[in-house]
Structure formats: structure tokens, C-alpha cells
Amino acid sequence: MRFWRTAAIVSGLVALALVPTPWLEHAPTVCLFRNLVGLRCPGCGMTHALSALLHGEFARAFLYNKLVVVAFPALVGVLLYDVTAWARSGRRIPKL
């Protein structure tokens, strides 16, 4: 289970690092709350913020969503926890 969560986090961060942040500004929103209600939820802009953060644009990331200050360290913490737990367990990478 931890392996797949780690793989999902890493692949998501790699995808955001590969996609230019300005491209995301022109893409349609995927926020279900915003699409249904028309209002911004507390998580709106987090994809943009994480992308900007991964591109080294810290001030821009904070402007997209201030919760990036909490979300990114939490993602990194979960990632480090999973990797260290997996390394200590001595298990192999699961086969598909």
C-alpha cells in the first residue's frame, strides 16, 4: 500500500515539474466544487501552487494558494515516511 501511495505522490510531483506553470493557467479547472458552485474552495489553486513551487517560483506559489506552505511539506513528509518505512521493512518493490 505504501509503495503505491509513494508512487502516486512521486509521479504527480514529476508531472507537475514537467508541465510549465503558465500552461496550467490556460487549462480548464478540475475542481469539482468550483465547477458545481462557481466559488473557489480552500484547495483551489493548489495544483498551480505546487507546480510553481517545483519550478522554484516561491512567491508565485504563495499567491496561487497560501496552503502550499502546509501542503508541500506534508507531501514531502509522507513521502519520506513511506520511503524510510519501506527501506526498514526490507520488502521488495511489488510486481504489477
FENSUL-V762286 format. One line per field, one symbol per residue. burial: b if it has 9 or more other ideal C-beta (glycine too) atoms within 8 Angstrom, else e. A space follows every 50 residues. Layout:
BEGIN
burial->???
END
This chain:
BEGIN
burial->eebebbeebbeebeebbebebeebeeeeeebebbeeeeeeeeebbbbbbb bbbbbebeebbbebbebbeebbeebeebbeebbebbeeeeeeeeee
END
